[in-house]
Amino acid sequence: MRVISGMRPTGRLHLGHYFGVVKNWISLQEEHETIFFIADWHALTTAYKKTSELQQNIKEVMLDWIALGIDPKKSLLFIQSRVKQHAELFLLFSMITPKSWLEWNPTYKDTKYNLLRIQDLELQFKGGTRDLVREFLAKLPYKVEDFEALEELILDDLSDTFIRAVFEGYMESDVLKELNVSKRDFYDTDTYGFLGYPVLQAVDILIYKASAVPVGEDQLPHIELTREIARRFNHLYGETFPEPQAILTETPKLVGIDGRKMSKSYNNAIYFADTKEEVQQKVMRFFTDPQKLRKGDPGRPEICPVFMYHKLFTYEEKVYEIERDCRSGKLGCVECKRIMFEGLERFLEPIRERRESLRKDIDQLIDIFEEGSKKARQIASKTLEEVREKMNLL
């Protein structure tokens, strides 16, 4: 089975990347034909103004992937922009993809509104107008086949109009001051590339005729859109693309040092490039049970981020002892963090050493991805030839 997945180059990888994505990739490459790519074009959908660090970020991803165990002898590794055939198929797919498919993609608006920090505003508006919409629908002179679906459609359209009205100045300006975003922020995210990036994702998968894609549950709409595009192309021009299946990955929700999801944007991540001293400093800043203020206070390990790390990195026979002593108050948070750091460092040290060794010969690493891009171009070119022939473009 051919499996494909990619990752945007946003900088150095952290523990969340490993447990959320890379660990599963390493397992898949042992059993399947795997293709992994650095999605630098996708990085431009939200960061097109910030390209000065793009090439360095690509190198950081290369270093982390190989150091963590992605094996170029077992997996095809390449850089998306080195395979121009993606761009041509993106153009052709955009011709046959209805705009509504993209606008209805739930992650499109969620991502956009999250970037602008206006999701709460949308929810407030929906809550305030839901009764009015229901009253309106009840008075329609037409039979409504699916009341709830039509209600949500109208609320979505109204909320979009309302948000646009806020940024265009038709509503009180204090709203924007409270949000601390501007009209420029709104339209800077409202690009064709951002709307159409799911089509490019479909290209990334279908141009290699992959059978499966490892994803989290939040990415399922993208896989379904890919399947829809494949079905539409096959219907219009003849059987060409397989309909890829999603490989759902269950991963531990690794939190950062502040208890929130580990993220570069939250400045709460532990990176594989961090030094031992940096990791230790971060571990000692970890949030713990807010009710356990001092040694002697009984703790609740089930809600403590540090205990989550113990279950991943501390020797199994020691975890039970830590849980018991935390609940009884015998174990203080400082000592608990020290033990956690020791286990975490046992995991990180060999990765850090491999990473530094690879960095000394970064040109060889670049060559691996260039060679992989060459092989990817050969596969993609073959698919494009078939597509052009079926669309009468030869």
C-alpha positions as CSV (number, residue, x, y, z in Angstrom):
1,M,0.0,0.0,0.0
2,R,1.3,3.4,-0.9
3,V,1.0,5.9,1.9
4,I,1.7,9.7,1.7
5,S,1.8,12.6,4.1
6,G,3.5,16.0,4.4
7,M,4.4,18.7,6.9
8,R,4.7,22.4,6.6
9,P,8.1,23.8,7.4
10,T,7.4,26.2,10.2
11,G,10.6,25.7,12.1
12,R,12.2,23.2,14.4
13,L,10.0,20.2,15.4
14,H,8.9,19.7,19.0
15,L,7.7,16.7,21.1
16,G,4.1,17.4,19.9
17,H,5.1,16.8,16.3
18,Y,6.8,13.5,17.2
19,F,3.9,12.0,19.1
20,G,1.2,13.5,16.8
21,V,2.8,12.7,13.4
22,V,6.3,11.4,13.1
23,K,6.1,8.4,15.4
24,N,3.3,7.0,13.3
25,W,5.3,7.7,10.1
26,I,8.2,5.7,11.4
27,S,5.9,2.8,12.1
28,L,4.2,3.0,8.6
29,Q,7.5,3.0,6.8
30,E,8.3,-0.5,8.2
31,E,5.2,-2.0,6.6
32,H,4.2,0.1,3.5
33,E,5.6,2.1,0.6
34,T,5.8,5.6,2.2
35,I,6.2,9.0,0.7
36,F,6.8,12.0,3.0
37,F,7.3,15.6,1.7
38,I,8.1,19.0,3.1
39,A,5.1,21.2,2.1
40,D,6.8,24.5,1.5
41,W,4.0,25.8,-0.8
42,H,1.5,25.1,1.9
43,A,3.5,27.2,4.3
44,L,2.8,30.2,2.1
45,T,-1.0,30.0,2.6
46,T,-0.8,31.8,5.9
47,A,2.8,33.0,6.0
48,Y,3.3,34.4,2.4
49,K,4.7,37.6,3.9
50,K,7.3,35.8,6.0
51,T,9.5,33.9,3.6
52,S,13.0,35.0,4.9
53,E,13.2,32.0,7.2
54,L,11.6,29.5,4.8
55,Q,14.8,27.8,3.6
56,Q,16.3,27.5,7.1
57,N,13.0,26.1,8.3
58,I,13.1,23.4,5.5
59,K,16.6,22.4,6.7
60,E,15.4,22.2,10.3
61,V,12.6,19.8,9.3
62,M,15.1,17.7,7.3
63,L,17.4,17.4,10.4
64,D,14.5,16.5,12.7
65,W,12.9,13.9,10.4
66,I,16.1,12.0,9.9
67,A,17.3,12.3,13.5
68,L,13.9,11.0,14.7
69,G,14.1,7.9,12.5
70,I,12.5,8.7,9.1
71,D,14.7,6.6,6.9
72,P,15.5,7.7,3.3
73,K,16.2,4.1,2.5
74,K,12.7,3.1,3.4
75,S,10.7,6.2,2.5
76,L,10.7,8.6,-0.5
77,L,11.5,12.1,0.9
78,F,11.1,15.3,-1.2
79,I,10.3,19.0,-1.1
80,Q,7.0,19.9,-2.6
81,S,8.1,23.0,-4.6
82,R,10.8,20.9,-6.3
83,V,8.0,19.0,-8.1
84,K,6.4,21.5,-10.4
85,Q,3.9,19.0,-11.6
86,H,1.9,19.6,-8.4
87,A,1.3,23.1,-9.6
88,E,-0.1,22.0,-13.0
89,L,-2.4,19.4,-11.6
90,F,-3.5,22.0,-9.0
91,L,-4.5,24.3,-11.9
92,L,-6.4,21.4,-13.6
93,F,-8.2,20.3,-10.5
94,S,-9.2,23.9,-9.7
95,M,-11.1,23.9,-13.0
96,I,-13.4,21.1,-11.9
97,T,-13.7,21.8,-8.2
98,P,-16.9,23.7,-7.2
99,K,-16.2,26.7,-5.1
100,S,-18.9,25.6,-2.7
101,W,-16.9,22.5,-1.8
102,L,-14.1,24.7,-0.5
103,E,-16.3,27.2,1.3
104,W,-18.2,24.4,3.1
105,N,-14.9,22.8,4.2
106,P,-15.3,23.2,8.0
107,T,-11.6,23.7,8.6
108,Y,-11.4,26.6,6.1
109,K,-13.4,29.1,8.2
110,D,-12.3,27.7,11.5
111,T,-8.7,28.2,10.6
112,K,-9.2,31.6,9.2
113,Y,-11.3,32.8,12.2
114,N,-8.8,31.3,14.6
115,L,-5.9,33.2,13.0
116,L,-7.9,36.4,13.4
117,R,-9.1,35.5,16.9
118,I,-12.7,36.1,15.9
119,Q,-14.3,32.7,16.5
120,D,-16.0,33.9,19.7
121,L,-17.5,36.8,17.8
122,E,-19.0,34.4,15.3
123,L,-20.5,32.2,18.0
124,Q,-22.0,35.2,19.8
125,F,-23.7,36.4,16.6
126,K,-25.0,32.9,15.9
127,G,-26.4,32.6,19.4
128,G,-28.0,36.0,19.2
129,T,-29.7,35.4,15.9
130,R,-30.7,31.7,16.1
131,D,-34.2,32.4,17.4
132,L,-34.8,35.0,14.7
133,V,-33.7,32.6,12.0
134,R,-36.0,29.9,13.4
135,E,-38.9,32.4,13.4
136,F,-38.1,33.3,9.8
137,L,-38.0,29.7,8.7
138,A,-41.3,28.9,10.4
139,K,-43.0,31.7,8.3
140,L,-41.6,30.5,5.0
141,P,-44.3,29.7,2.4
142,Y,-42.3,26.7,1.3
143,K,-41.9,23.2,2.9
144,V,-38.5,22.8,4.5
145,E,-37.1,19.3,4.1
146,D,-34.2,19.6,6.6
147,F,-34.9,22.4,9.0
148,E,-31.7,22.0,11.1
149,A,-29.4,21.9,8.0
150,L,-31.1,25.0,6.5
151,E,-30.9,26.8,9.8
152,E,-27.1,26.2,10.0
153,L,-26.6,27.3,6.4
154,I,-28.4,30.6,7.0
155,L,-26.6,31.2,10.3
156,D,-23.2,30.5,8.6
157,D,-24.0,32.9,5.8
158,L,-25.3,35.6,8.2
159,S,-22.3,35.3,10.5
160,D,-19.9,35.6,7.5
161,T,-21.8,38.7,6.4
162,F,-21.7,40.1,9.9
163,I,-18.0,39.5,10.3
164,R,-17.4,41.2,7.0
165,A,-19.6,44.1,8.0
166,V,-17.5,44.6,11.2
167,F,-14.3,44.8,9.2
168,E,-15.8,47.1,6.6
169,G,-16.9,49.6,9.2
170,Y,-20.7,49.1,9.1
171,M,-20.7,48.1,12.8
172,E,-19.3,49.9,15.8
173,S,-15.6,50.3,15.6
174,D,-15.1,49.3,19.3
175,V,-15.5,45.7,18.3
176,L,-12.3,45.7,16.3
177,K,-10.5,47.5,19.1
178,E,-11.5,44.7,21.5
179,L,-10.4,42.0,19.0
180,N,-7.1,43.9,18.3
181,V,-7.3,43.0,14.6
182,S,-7.7,45.2,11.6
183,K,-9.3,45.3,8.2
184,R,-5.9,44.5,6.7
185,D,-5.6,41.4,8.9
186,F,-9.0,40.2,7.6
187,Y,-8.2,40.5,3.9
188,D,-4.6,39.3,4.3
189,T,-6.1,35.9,5.2
190,D,-8.8,36.1,2.5
191,T,-6.6,34.9,-0.4
192,Y,-7.3,32.5,-3.2
193,G,-4.5,30.3,-2.1
194,F,-5.9,30.0,1.4
195,L,-9.3,29.1,0.1
196,G,-7.9,26.6,-2.5
197,Y,-5.2,24.9,-0.4
198,P,-7.4,21.8,0.1
199,V,-7.2,21.3,-3.7
200,L,-3.5,21.4,-3.5
201,Q,-3.6,18.9,-0.7
202,A,-5.7,16.7,-3.0
203,V,-3.0,17.0,-5.7
204,D,-0.3,16.1,-3.2
205,I,-2.1,12.8,-2.6
206,L,-3.6,11.9,-6.0
207,I,-0.6,12.8,-8.2
208,Y,1.2,9.8,-6.6
209,K,-2.0,7.7,-6.6
210,A,-1.6,7.0,-2.9
211,S,-4.0,4.5,-1.3
212,A,-3.9,5.9,2.2
213,V,-3.1,9.1,4.2
214,P,-2.4,9.1,7.9
215,V,-4.4,11.9,9.5
216,G,-5.9,13.1,12.7
217,E,-9.7,13.3,13.0
218,D,-9.7,17.0,12.3
219,Q,-8.2,16.3,8.8
220,L,-11.0,13.9,7.7
221,P,-12.9,16.6,5.7
222,H,-9.7,17.2,3.6
223,I,-9.5,13.5,2.8
224,E,-13.2,13.4,1.9
225,L,-12.7,16.4,-0.4
226,T,-9.8,14.6,-2.1
227,R,-12.0,11.6,-2.7
228,E,-14.7,13.9,-4.1
229,I,-12.2,15.4,-6.5
230,A,-11.0,12.0,-7.6
231,R,-14.5,10.8,-8.2
232,R,-15.4,13.9,-10.2
233,F,-12.3,13.6,-12.4
234,N,-12.9,9.9,-12.9
235,H,-16.5,10.6,-13.9
236,L,-15.6,13.4,-16.3
237,Y,-12.6,11.9,-18.0
238,G,-12.4,8.2,-17.1
239,E,-11.0,6.1,-14.3
240,T,-7.7,7.6,-13.3
241,F,-7.3,8.1,-9.6
242,P,-7.9,5.8,-6.6
243,E,-10.0,7.1,-3.8
244,P,-7.5,7.3,-0.9
245,Q,-8.5,6.1,2.6
246,A,-7.7,7.9,5.8
247,I,-5.5,6.1,8.4
248,L,-6.8,7.6,11.6
249,T,-4.0,8.0,14.1
250,E,-4.8,8.1,17.9
251,T,-2.1,10.1,19.6
252,P,-1.6,11.3,23.1
253,K,-2.5,15.0,23.4
254,L,0.9,16.2,24.6
255,V,0.6,19.6,26.3
256,G,3.3,22.3,26.6
257,I,4.9,23.7,29.7
258,D,1.9,26.0,30.3
259,G,-0.7,23.2,30.1
260,R,-2.0,24.2,26.7
261,K,-1.5,22.3,23.5
262,M,2.2,22.3,22.6
263,S,2.7,24.9,19.9
264,K,5.4,27.2,18.6
265,S,2.9,30.1,18.7
266,Y,2.3,29.6,22.4
267,N,6.0,29.6,23.2
268,N,5.5,26.5,25.3
269,A,7.2,23.8,23.3
270,I,10.2,21.5,24.0
271,Y,12.2,21.2,20.8
272,F,14.5,18.4,19.7
273,A,17.1,21.1,19.0
274,D,17.0,22.3,22.6
275,T,20.1,21.8,24.7
276,K,19.9,19.7,27.9
277,E,20.0,22.9,29.9
278,E,17.2,24.5,28.0
279,V,15.0,21.4,28.4
280,Q,15.7,21.3,32.2
281,Q,14.8,25.0,32.5
282,K,11.5,24.3,30.7
283,V,10.7,21.3,32.7
284,M,11.1,23.2,36.0
285,R,8.6,25.8,34.6
286,F,5.9,23.2,33.9
287,F,2.4,23.8,35.2
288,T,1.3,21.3,37.8
289,D,-1.8,20.6,39.9
290,P,-2.9,24.1,41.0
291,Q,-4.2,22.7,44.3
292,K,-0.8,21.1,45.2
293,L,1.0,24.2,46.5
294,R,3.7,22.6,48.6
295,K,5.1,19.3,49.5
296,G,2.7,17.5,51.8
297,D,-0.4,18.6,49.9
298,P,-2.2,15.7,48.2
299,G,-1.9,15.9,44.4
300,R,-4.1,14.8,41.5
301,P,-1.8,13.2,38.9
302,E,-4.7,12.6,36.5
303,I,-4.9,16.3,35.8
304,C,-1.1,17.1,36.0
305,P,0.8,17.6,32.8
306,V,4.0,16.4,34.4
307,F,2.4,13.1,35.2
308,M,1.4,12.7,31.6
309,Y,5.1,13.0,30.7
310,H,6.0,10.4,33.4
311,K,3.7,7.9,31.6
312,L,5.6,8.5,28.4
313,F,9.2,8.8,29.5
314,T,9.7,7.4,33.1
315,Y,10.4,3.8,33.8
316,E,7.1,1.9,34.0
317,E,7.8,0.5,37.4
318,K,8.5,4.0,38.8
319,V,5.3,5.5,37.5
320,Y,3.1,3.7,40.0
321,E,5.3,4.9,42.8
322,I,5.1,8.5,41.6
323,E,1.3,8.4,41.3
324,R,1.0,6.9,44.8
325,D,3.4,9.4,46.5
326,C,1.9,12.4,44.6
327,R,-1.6,11.5,45.9
328,S,-0.4,11.0,49.5
329,G,1.6,14.3,49.4
330,K,4.9,12.5,50.0
331,L,6.3,13.6,46.6
332,G,6.8,17.3,46.0
333,C,6.4,18.9,42.6
334,V,10.1,20.0,42.3
335,E,11.3,16.4,42.9
336,C,8.6,15.1,40.6
337,K,9.8,17.4,37.8
338,R,13.4,16.3,38.4
339,I,12.5,12.7,37.9
340,M,10.5,13.5,34.8
341,F,13.4,15.4,33.3
342,E,15.7,12.4,33.8
343,G,13.3,10.2,31.8
344,L,12.7,12.9,29.1
345,E,16.4,13.5,28.7
346,R,17.1,9.7,28.2
347,F,14.7,10.0,25.2
348,L,16.0,13.3,23.9
349,E,19.8,12.9,24.2
350,P,20.4,10.3,21.4
351,I,18.1,12.3,19.1
352,R,19.9,15.5,19.9
353,E,23.3,13.8,19.2
354,R,22.1,12.5,15.8
355,R,20.7,15.9,14.9
356,E,24.0,17.6,15.6
357,S,25.9,15.0,13.7
358,L,23.6,15.5,10.7
359,R,24.0,19.2,10.9
360,K,27.7,18.9,10.3
361,D,27.0,17.4,6.9
362,I,23.9,19.3,5.9
363,D,24.8,19.2,2.2
364,Q,24.5,15.4,2.2
365,L,21.0,15.8,3.8
366,I,20.0,18.3,1.1
367,D,21.2,15.8,-1.5
368,I,18.9,13.1,-0.1
369,F,15.9,15.4,-0.5
370,E,17.0,16.6,-4.0
371,E,17.3,12.9,-5.1
372,G,13.9,12.2,-3.6
373,S,12.4,15.2,-5.4
374,K,13.8,13.8,-8.7
375,K,12.2,10.4,-8.1
376,A,8.9,12.2,-7.1
377,R,9.0,14.2,-10.4
378,Q,9.2,10.9,-12.3
379,I,6.1,9.5,-10.7
380,A,4.2,12.8,-10.9
381,S,5.2,13.3,-14.6
382,K,3.7,9.9,-15.5
383,T,0.4,10.8,-13.8
384,L,0.4,14.2,-15.6
385,E,0.8,12.6,-18.9
386,E,-2.2,10.4,-18.3
387,V,-4.2,13.4,-17.1
388,R,-3.3,15.5,-20.1
389,E,-4.2,12.7,-22.5
390,K,-7.6,12.1,-20.8
391,M,-8.4,15.8,-20.8
392,N,-7.3,16.1,-24.5
393,L,-4.5,18.6,-23.6
394,L,-1.7,16.7,-25.4
